[in-house]
């Protein structure tokens, strides 16, 4: 999740970006990608945006409060808010 947040994703993320994050942290093996995607869904960190579109996921940052308390992540989120407002 840290990797995705640092790349600017805070609400929705495409499956390609999820796979890139998993590859960066755990490796590119297809079984690894499938297992980690399934785990992230099961644990509630991600959920499908809709059943019709299985390529876009919604992120639940409330499941990772330790990330929100991280100074670097908090600053990245604040910067993104400022860009949206400005």
BALUM-789463 format. One record per residue (C-alpha): residue number from 1; y, x, z. Coordinates in Angstrom, 3 decimals. Example, Ala and Ser with C-alpha at 12.3 -4.5 7.8 and 13.67 -1.06 7.14 Angstrom:
% BALUM-789463
<pt num="1" north="-4.500" east="12.300" up="7.800"/>
<pt num="2" north="-1.060" east="13.670" up="7.140"/>
This chain:
% BALUM-789463
<pt num="1" north="0.000" east="0.000" up="0.000"/>
<pt num="2" north="2.346" east="2.899" up="0.734"/>
<pt num="3" north="1.933" east="4.162" up="-2.824"/>
<pt num="4" north="2.828" east="0.742" up="-4.254"/>
<pt num="5" north="5.837" east="0.281" up="-1.993"/>
<pt num="6" north="7.177" east="3.722" up="-2.869"/>
<pt num="7" north="6.890" east="2.755" up="-6.550"/>
<pt num="8" north="9.076" east="-0.275" up="-5.851"/>
<pt num="9" north="6.534" east="-3.081" up="-5.494"/>
<pt num="10" north="7.140" east="-5.376" up="-2.543"/>
<pt num="11" north="6.087" east="-8.839" up="-3.692"/>
<pt num="12" north="3.985" east="-8.871" up="-6.836"/>
<pt num="13" north="1.978" east="-6.156" up="-8.510"/>
<pt num="14" north="-0.085" east="-5.917" up="-11.701"/>
<pt num="15" north="-3.734" east="-4.925" up="-11.456"/>
<pt num="16" north="-2.976" east="-1.737" up="-13.453"/>
<pt num="17" north="-0.621" east="-0.577" up="-10.705"/>
<pt num="18" north="-3.198" east="-1.374" up="-8.012"/>
<pt num="19" north="-5.792" east="0.636" up="-9.913"/>
<pt num="20" north="-3.335" east="3.510" up="-10.315"/>
<pt num="21" north="-2.674" east="3.513" up="-6.558"/>
<pt num="22" north="-6.385" east="3.477" up="-5.720"/>
<pt num="23" north="-7.048" east="6.235" up="-8.269"/>
<pt num="24" north="-4.274" east="8.354" up="-6.750"/>
<pt num="25" north="-5.631" east="7.945" up="-3.204"/>
<pt num="26" north="-9.413" east="7.599" up="-3.674"/>
<pt num="27" north="-10.363" east="8.542" up="-7.240"/>
<pt num="28" north="-10.906" east="6.905" up="-10.630"/>
<pt num="29" north="-14.547" east="5.797" up="-10.392"/>
<pt num="30" north="-14.978" east="2.159" up="-11.528"/>
<pt num="31" north="-17.071" east="1.319" up="-8.457"/>
<pt num="32" north="-14.382" east="2.766" up="-6.179"/>
<pt num="33" north="-11.695" east="0.696" up="-7.914"/>
<pt num="34" north="-13.769" east="-2.491" up="-7.651"/>
<pt num="35" north="-14.692" east="-1.887" up="-4.009"/>
<pt num="36" north="-11.119" east="-1.165" up="-2.936"/>
<pt num="37" north="-9.658" east="-4.127" up="-4.816"/>
<pt num="38" north="-12.262" east="-6.370" up="-3.194"/>
<pt num="39" north="-11.501" east="-4.881" up="0.252"/>
<pt num="40" north="-7.730" east="-5.308" up="-0.148"/>
<pt num="41" north="-8.279" east="-8.959" up="-1.088"/>
<pt num="42" north="-10.751" east="-9.590" up="1.728"/>
<pt num="43" north="-8.467" east="-8.020" up="4.334"/>
<pt num="44" north="-5.478" east="-10.036" up="3.108"/>
<pt num="45" north="-3.273" east="-7.194" up="1.893"/>
<pt num="46" north="-3.359" east="-8.685" up="-1.609"/>
<pt num="47" north="-4.049" east="-12.138" up="-3.007"/>
<pt num="48" north="-4.185" east="-13.518" up="-6.515"/>
<pt num="49" north="-0.900" east="-14.993" up="-7.666"/>
<pt num="50" north="-2.819" east="-17.756" up="-9.442"/>
<pt num="51" north="-6.389" east="-18.435" up="-10.445"/>
<pt num="52" north="-5.359" east="-18.654" up="-14.109"/>
<pt num="53" north="-3.841" east="-15.176" up="-14.096"/>
<pt num="54" north="-6.179" east="-12.646" up="-12.505"/>
<pt num="55" north="-3.957" east="-9.700" up="-13.440"/>
<pt num="56" north="-1.063" east="-10.268" up="-11.032"/>
<pt num="57" north="-1.406" east="-10.086" up="-7.255"/>
<pt num="58" north="0.945" east="-10.967" up="-4.415"/>
<pt num="59" north="1.381" east="-8.369" up="-1.686"/>
<pt num="60" north="1.399" east="-9.368" up="1.988"/>
<pt num="61" north="3.504" east="-6.712" up="3.709"/>
<pt num="62" north="3.242" east="-8.534" up="7.024"/>
<pt num="63" north="-0.340" east="-7.223" up="7.158"/>
<pt num="64" north="1.007" east="-3.661" up="7.295"/>
<pt num="65" north="3.712" east="-3.590" up="9.990"/>
<pt num="66" north="3.233" east="0.158" up="10.462"/>
<pt num="67" north="4.505" east="0.662" up="6.903"/>
<pt num="68" north="7.596" east="-1.377" up="7.614"/>
<pt num="69" north="8.352" east="0.783" up="10.654"/>
<pt num="70" north="8.017" east="3.961" up="8.586"/>
<pt num="71" north="11.550" east="5.311" up="7.999"/>
<pt num="72" north="10.878" east="6.403" up="4.410"/>
<pt num="73" north="9.378" east="3.033" up="3.458"/>
<pt num="74" north="12.124" east="1.106" up="5.243"/>
<pt num="75" north="14.751" east="3.071" up="3.336"/>
<pt num="76" north="12.993" east="2.431" up="0.013"/>
<pt num="77" north="12.900" east="-1.314" up="0.749"/>
<pt num="78" north="16.582" east="-1.306" up="1.724"/>
<pt num="79" north="17.487" east="0.539" up="-1.489"/>
<pt num="80" north="15.596" east="-2.048" up="-3.544"/>
<pt num="81" north="17.459" east="-4.901" up="-1.795"/>
<pt num="82" north="20.798" east="-3.237" up="-2.561"/>
<pt num="83" north="19.875" east="-2.825" up="-6.245"/>
<pt num="84" north="18.987" east="-6.532" up="-6.471"/>
<pt num="85" north="22.252" east="-7.570" up="-4.824"/>
<pt num="86" north="24.435" east="-5.149" up="-6.749"/>
